[in-house]
Amino acid sequence: MKRLPSADITWRADGSPQSTRFDDIYFSSDGGLAETAHVFLQGNHLPDAWADQTHFTIGELGFGTGLNFLATWELWRQTRSPDQHLHFISIEGFPLTQEELSQALEKWPTLAPLVAELITSYPTPHSGTHLLHLSDNVSLMLCEDDAIPALSQLEAQVDGWFLDGFSPASNPDMWSEPVFSEVARLSRVGTTFATFTAAGAVRRALATQGFNVEKVKGFGRKREMLVGRMADVPTPTDSKPWYRAPPTSNPKSALIVGAGIAGAATAHALKRRGLSVRLMDGEGLGAGASGNPAALFMPRFSVNPTPEDDFHIAAYLYAEREMQNMQQGASIPFFDPRGVLQFARAEGEATRFEKIAARAPLPEGHLEFIAAKDLKDIAGFETGFPAFLFPRAGVVDPSCLLTHLTQEIEVERIPAASLTHKDGGWYLNDLAADAADVLVLANGSGLSAFPETDWLPLEPVLGQITNLPVGTLPKQSRALVAGPYLISHGDGSALTGATYELGRGEQSALEPTAIGHQHNLQDLAETFPAFASALAGLNLEEVTGRVSFRAQLPDRVPFAGPAPIQDAYLSAYERLRHGDRFAAYPPAPVYPGLFLLGGLGARGFTTGLLLGELLAAQITGTPLPLPRDLADAVHPARFIVRGLRKNSA
């Protein structure tokens, strides 16, 4: 992930924006809305095309000022039924800033309420996929990158295309054969398109990809424009069929096992898509690792970017934006973006911090490098090493967030003992009343307790946190982390932790121990010597704590996706043992309707929300909120595929 080049706009005398990079206007200052209605809405037969569709997906090349999206949203809200969902995907390589977008859209006062909502959610420009949830069952997915890499990483089935890049003469890359090849890949028979241009090269390129293309009357002074419909979808080719989700069966109901952040996030995402959801947990809401009194929320990244690294960044950015938006309508706040200071602990780590800061992995305003000499002004003490300040990170109240996510969903205290699939439905504990179209296992380290999942390499980790009494340490305005963490509460008490005990069986007693508290206090004192004297005088009998298991994986990356049938995978992809990349591999053999989300480790409140969205998209067949490479990086089948490639499965 990287920061993107500026849109390089100037403002014309009439107040409309113009791109100096492409020497072209963003919209007609006289009839921009009317042009959008004529070219893109009427050109794609809207609203008739979405009249009988539960989910309708529009793909756009060139988000620009968002005018096409806003006009579509306005038409949608006037014509949709309550159970319909609009998914709008837009590709933009040179996104406007929030301020530029706001200024450009001042020309359209009739859209002011929609503009205000868009501006509130609009992300700081940064490469990657940014999913925004808006009112009226509208989701906007901004894919900020050049057209070809953005489209090639997209997993969706588009119903209508708005081809609205700058003119072919000024921006030929947006109208190239590779772009139209990706447009065709993402289309189905019957997918429509519309574009303002009538250029012969565009018409021929689209026809070559299987579209029936025709010229129709253009808008205003443009005599002609192009519209069309996909007649013959090219035969898809996929270099990684083992990671592709099966076609959706349009499920109506879902049963979710596990009521921690993984299960609650998935329940929320599926409920938002219109499914009937049941959430079951033998211990109730947030009883396991998601039940601590506070959780640290911050990003994770490494010096050298990898898909796994980019996933963690994407998850952080999505969760930060989503929690801020959800909190606006919440009865009880659950996210405190107080900022997080992450301290380097040695020279090697200080060098690592410098290299990470140099590559700017987060958007502007999300990351500051604090030199060692400046730390006292920021933290009140020095450590001799630099730190990262994450101004928009902070602390989550797990109980309040889980309650918000499940506010329309009853949590049933039923333990999961067995799974059964028959007659197209899933049953829990052989209870007929529990039948559902889809079953999601999101129950932490208990996820691998079933025959269908016992091959997953989940590792239960026992962790103990320590609550510090009021006044033990000076109250910190930000959360501190450097291995151990410190979270100050409003009353002057604080939370620190956590121990890390791998290999302890889940039959271990879940009671805090004096040894665990001593470990946490010593770790905190050694990491932050400024606190050592205050902690040395603390009576262990005055502290309290909590113990829970969290589930992690050997590669420290969570998983979310359809449940692989292990033996069938080993058979279907046997040729991977021999490095054969070109065999005619079949679609992924998975249990129909069974999905998995787990291995969140200590980062559940950072990654859980986006993973829940990913799973909901795979279940409903709607656009994936992650680029392909990142969705592949968190697929549960990756352990089987890696074993085959190493010839160790």
N, C-alpha and C positions, 0 to 999 in steps of 0.2 A: 504494500500500500504506500502511496506517496501523495504529496500535495500536488495539485494540478496547476497548469498555467492559467494566467488570468484570461478572462473573456475579452479584454482589450476593447472596451466599448467607449464610444463618445455619445454625447447627447445632442440631437438635432434641435433646430430652432423651435420645432413644435413639441419638444419634450420627449420624443420617442428615441429609443436606443439604436445605435448602429454599430456593427462590428468593424473595427479598423483592420483586424486580422484578415477578414474575408471580404471586406469592402461591400457589405450587404446589410440590408435592414432586417430587424427581427420581425416586424409586422407593419402592415399598412397603417399609417397614422389616421387615415380617413375611415377605413372600414375593416379594421383588423378582426373584430368579432364577427362581422358579416362574412368576411373571407373564410374564417375558420368554419363557420356554419355551412357555407356552400361547399368548400373543398373537402373537409375532413368528416364532418358529421353527415351531411347529405351524401357525400361520396362513398361513405361506408354504410349507408342505409340506416342510420340511427335516427330515432330510437327503435325502429321496428326490429333491427337485428338482435337486440338484447331482450325483446319483449318476453320470450319464453325461456330465458336462460337463467339458471340459478347463479352461475358464475360466468362473467363475461370479461375477457381479457383484451386490452388494447395495447399494441406496441407502437412506440413512436421513436423516430429517428430525429433527434434535435429537440430537447426540452425548451431551450431558449428562455423566454420570460415566463413560461408556464401558461400562456394564454390558451393554447389548444386544450390543455388539461382542465383549466378552469371552466372553459365553455362546455366541455364534455361533462364535467361534474354538475354544472348548473342544469343541463338537459337531463342528466341522470336523476337528480333529486326531484325533478318535475314529473318524471315518467316511471320511475322504478316502483316495484312492489316491495313490501317490507322484508321479504326473505331473499332478495337479490343482492349480489355482491359484485362490485366493479373493481377489477385489478388493472391498473394503468401503469405500464412499464415505459420508461423513457430513457433513451441513451443520450448522454451529453458529455462531450470531451472538454468543454470550456465553460463550466457552470458559472453563473452570475453569483455574486455574494448576496446575502440577505438584504443588504441596503440597496443594492442595484435592482434586485427583483422588486422590492417594495416601490422604488421610484418609478420603475417602468410600468407597473400595474396601476399607478394612480390615475392613468387615463381611462380606466374602466370602472367608474363608481358603482355601476349596477352589480359588479362582482365583489364589492368591498367585503361582505361577510366571509366569502370563501377565501379571498386574498388574505384576510387577517388570520384565518385558521391555517392556511398554507405557510405564511411567514412565520408563525409561531413554531411550527414543526420543522421548518426548512433547515437542513444541516449545513454546517460550515463546509465549503467545497473541499473534497478529499476523494481520491480514487477509491473505488469499491462500490458495493451495492448498499443503498440506504432505503430501508422500508419505513414508510410513514403510514400510520393508521389515522384516517380522517373520519368525519361524520358521514352519515348516509350509507354506511357499509362500503366506503371507498378506501382502497389502499393505493398508495403511489409508491412505486419502486423506481428510484433514481439510480441508474447505472452510470457512474461517472468515470468515464474512460474513453479512449478512442473507440470508434464504432466496431471494428473487427474484433479486438480482444473482448470488448463488452458483450457483443452478441455471441461469440463463440463460447463464453462462459455461462450463458443464460440457459436455464432449463424451464421451459414454459410452452404452452400451446396457445398461440395468439389467434383471436377471432377477427380482429380488424387492425390494419396498419395505417398509421399516419406517417407518410414519408415526407418529412418537413425539414431536412437539412438546408443549409444555405445552398444557393443555386448550384447546379452541376458545374457551371463554368468557374465559380469561385471556390468551390469545395468538392472537387471530383472524388476524393477518397470516400465521401459519404455515399456516393452513387456507383461504387465499383462492383465488379462481378463477385468478389468475395463477400461483400456486404449482402448482396441479394441472395447469394447462396445460403447464408445464415438466416435471412428472412424466410426463405423457403423451408429450411429445416425446422423452424419454429412455427410453421403454419400447418393447417389441416386442409383437407378438401372442403371448399366452401369459404375459407378465409378470404376476406376482402382487403383491398388496399385503396388508398386515394393519395394523390399528390398534385401539387400546384403546377408541376412542370409537364410539358408535352414533348420533351426532348426525345429524339429518335433513339439515341443510345440507351436511355432509360427504358423506353418501351421494349426494345429488343432484348435487353438484359432480363427484364422481368418475365417476358414471354419464354425465354430460354429456361427459366427456373420453374415453369409449369403454370404460370398465371395466364388466364385469358384476359387480354388487355384491350381497352377501348378508349378512344378519345371522346370526351364530352365537353360541353360548354364550360369555359373557365370563368373565373370571377373578374368582374370589372373589365379592365382593359386587356386582360389575358384571354385571348380567343379560345384556347383549348387547354384542357388538363387531362390527366390520365386517371382512370379507375380500373379495377379488375377484380377477378375472383380466382382463387387457386383451383385448378382443375385436376392436376395430377401431381401429388406430393412425391418428391424424389425418394427413392428407397433409402431409409436412414442407415448410416454406418456409425458404429460406436466402438471406440477403441477400449472401452472399459464397461462392458455390459454387466459385469458383476456388481457395479455400483448403481445401476439404474433402478429406480423404483418401478414396480409393476403398474400397469394402467389402473386407474381408479375404478372402483365399482360403485361410485356415488353413494358412499355410506351415509346413513341417517343417524346412527347411534354409536357411541363409543363408551367403553368401560376402561377406566384407568386404575391401575393398581399402584398405590404409593401417593401419599398426600404431602410430600415435601415440595421443594421448589420445582423439581423436575415434573412431577405430576400436576401440580397446581398451574404451572406455566402452560403445559400441554392442554389441560382442561380449559383454561382461559382462551387459548388460541383456537381450539375446536369449537367452543361455544360461540366465539366471535364469527366463525364461519357457518353457523347455523345448525350444528349437530346437537343432538340430545346427549348429554354427558353425565355419566355416573362416576364418582370418585370414591375409591375404597382404600382404607388403610386400617389395619388391625389396631393401631395405637392412636389414630386420630390425626388431625391436621398438625403438621410441623412437629411431630413427636421425635423424629430422629435427628440427623445431622443438621436439618433445617430449623431446629428448635432453639438455637442459642439466642440470648437476649439481644445480640447485635452481630452484624456481619460486615466485614470489610468489603468495600466495593472499589476495585481499581483495575487497571489494565495489566496485561502481562505481555512482554515481547522479548526478543533476543536480538543479538547483534546482527545476525544474518537472517533475513526474512525467509520464511518457509510458509507453505499453505497452513500448517498448524499455527504458526505465529500470526498470520493474517486472520485466521479464524478468531483467535482470542481478541484481536483488535476490533474486528467486526462485531463480535458479541458485546464488547464493552461499549462501543459507540451506540449500538442499538439499545442496549439496556439503559444507558444514561438518558438518552432521548425519550425512550418509552416511559421510564419511571417519572421523569419530569412531567410528561404529558398526562399520564394516568393520575398523578398526584393532584392535578388541578381540580379534578372532580371527586377526590377521595374525602370521605368524612374524617378520616384520621391520617395524618402524614406518616409515611413509611420510609422516606428517603431524605437524608440530610446531606446535601452536597457541600460539606464543610471543607473539602480538600483533603488530600492524603500526601504526606511526606514520606518518600521511600529513601532510606539512607544507604549509601555504599558502606561496606564494612572493611574493605582492604584495598590495597593499591590496584590489584587486578580487577576488582569490581568497579573501582573508580574509572579505570580506563574503559571498561565495558560501558559504563554510563555515558561517557563522552562520545563513544562511537554510535551509540543508539541515538543520542541527542542530535548528532550530525546528520543522521538519515531522516529525521523528522517523521517518525512513524504515525503520529497522531495529527489531526487537524490543528490549525492555529488556535491557541487558547486552551488546549488540553494538556500541554506538557511544557514545563519550565525546568531548565537545568540550573541548579543552585550550586555555585562554587563553594568550596569548603569555608573560605573566608567570609562568605555572606550568610552562612547558616545561622549565626547567632541572632541576626536581625529577624530571621524568619521563624526559627524554632525556639529561640531563647537560650540555646546552648550550642556548643560545637562538638564535633566528633573527630575532626581532622580529615574528613573525607567529604566529597560532594553528595548531593541528594537530588532526587527528582521531586518536583512539586506537581501534583495532578490537581489543578484547581477545581475541576468539575467532578472529581471522584468523591467518595465519602463513606457514609455508614448507612446500612439498611436495617430497619426494624423487621426481622423475619416474620414475626407473628402478624404484624399489621399488613405487610405486603401479601402474605399468603391469604389472609382474610379478604383482602381486596380482590385478589385474583379469583377467589372462589365464592364471591358474594352471592352469586345466583346458582350455586351448585352445593348440594348437600353432600357432606363427607360422611360416608357410611363406615362404621367401625367393624369391618369384616376382614379377617385375615385371609390371605390367598394361600390355599393349600394345594390346589390342582387346577389345571387348565384343560378345557375340552373344546374341540372345534367340530361341530356337526351341523348339518342342514344350513350351511352358510353363515352360522353364527358362532360366537365364542361364549362359553359358559365358565363361570368361576365356581369352583368347588361342586361341580355338577348340579348347580341350582338352576332350574329352568327359568326362574324369574330374572336371572342375571344375563340372559342372552343379549349380545350386542353385535353389530356388524364389524366393529373394530375393537381389538384389545390392545392396550398400551401397558407395557411393563415399565414402571418408573420407580421401583421400590428399592433403590440404593443397592447395598450389598446383598440384599435378598433376591435380586433380579436373576441371579444364576442358580436359583434353587429348583428350577424346573427342568425336566428332560430336554425341552426345546432350547434351553439356554445354558446348560451346565458346562459348555465348552468355553464360555466367555472368561477371559483372564482377569476377572475382577479381584481386587485385593482390598479386604476390609482393613481400615486404619483406625485405631482407637485414638481419640483426641480428648484432652481435658483442658478446659478453660478455667481461669482464675478471676474471681471478682474481687477487686480491691476496695476496702471500705472508704467511706467519705473522708476526704482530706489526706489520704495517704500520699498522693502526689499532686503537684500543681496541675490545675486543669489545663488541658491542651486544646487549643481551638481547632486543631486539625488532628486527624488520625495519624499515628506514626507507625512505620513498619520497617524492619530490617532483619528479617527472620522472624523474631517475635513481633507482635503488634501491640499497640496501646490505643484503646478507645476510651476517651473521657465521656462521662455521662453528665447530664445537666445538673444533677444534685451533688457533683463533686466526687462521686465514686468513679471507678474505671474498670475496664475489662482487659485482660491480657491472655496470651496463649499463643499457640496451643501445643500440647505435647503431640508427639508423632510416634505411635507404637504399631509398627507393621507386624502382622502375623499373629495378633491376638485373636482368638476365636470369638465369635459373637456370643458365646455362652459366658464370656467374662462378665463380672459384675459391673454394672454401669453406675458406679459410685465414685465420686472424687476421692483422691487419696492425698495424704500429706506429702508423699514423695512427688506426686504430680504437681502439686502447688509449689513445692520447693524448686522443682525443675523450671517452672515458668518464671518464678521470681528471680532465680539466679540468671536465667537466660536474658531477662529484661535488664537486670543490673549490669551484666557484662556488656550488653549491646549499647546501653545508654548509661555511661558512668555517672552522669548528672543525677540519676535517680537512685544510685547505689546506697547511699546512707539512709535515705528514707525507707527503702525496702528492707535494709538489714535489721531495722528495728521493728519490723512487722511481726506480730504474733500469728502464727499459722492457724490458731484456733479462731481468729477473727475473720478469716477469709472463707468464702464459699466458692462453689464452682459447679461445673456440669461436665458430664462425660457422654460421648456419643461416638458411633461408628460412621465414618464416611467411606465411600467406595471410590477407589482410584484404579487406574490402569497402568501397565508398565510404561507406556509412552506418555503418560500424564495428559492425555487428550481424551475428552469425553466421546460418547457415541450417541448417534440418533439416526434411526432409519428402520427399514423393514427387517424382520427377523430372518436371517439366513437359515436354510436347512443344511447343517454342516456336512453331512455325508453326501448330499446331492451336489454341493459346491465342490467338494473334493473330486467327485466324478466328472462334473461338467467342465471343470477348468484344470483337469489333470495336465494338459499340455503346458501350463504355466511352469511346471517343474523343469521343463526343458527350454524355457525362455522363448516359447513360441508365441509371438505377438500377433500372428496373422491367421491363426486357426479360426474356423467358423464357430465361434463360441455362442452358446444359446443364451436366452435371457436369464437373469438371475433366478435361481430356484429359492423361493422364500415361502414361509408359511402365510397363506392368504389371510390378510386382515390382522396380522400380528406385527406390532411395532415395538421398538425398544428405545429407551432413553436412559442413560446411566453413565457412571464413571466420572461424575462431576468433581470429585475430590474436594479441595478447599475453595474452589472457584465457582460454586454453584450459583451464587447470586449475581455473578458476572455473566456466566454463560447460559444459565437456565432459560431465560426469556427467549433468546434467539433460537435455542435448540427446540423449545416448544413450538415456535413458529415454523421451523424447518419441518418438524414431524407433522404438524397440521397441514402444511402445504403438500407433503408427500401423500398423506392420507386422502386429501380432497382433490388432488390433481391440479392444484393451483400453482402459480409461479413460485419457484423456490427462492427464498430470501437470501440465499448465498450463491456465489459463483460456483460452478461445477467443481473446480479443484478443491474448494473449501468444504463443500458438501461431501466429496469423496474422502477428505481427510478425517471426517468424523463418522464415516459409515461403519456400522458394526462388523461388516464382512472384511474389513481391512486386515484383521488378524488371520483369517483363513487365507486370504490372498497372499499376505506376506509369507506365511508358512509354506505355501505352494512354491513361491518364487525362490525361497531359500531351500526348497526340497526337504522341509522339516515337518510339514503338516501330516 
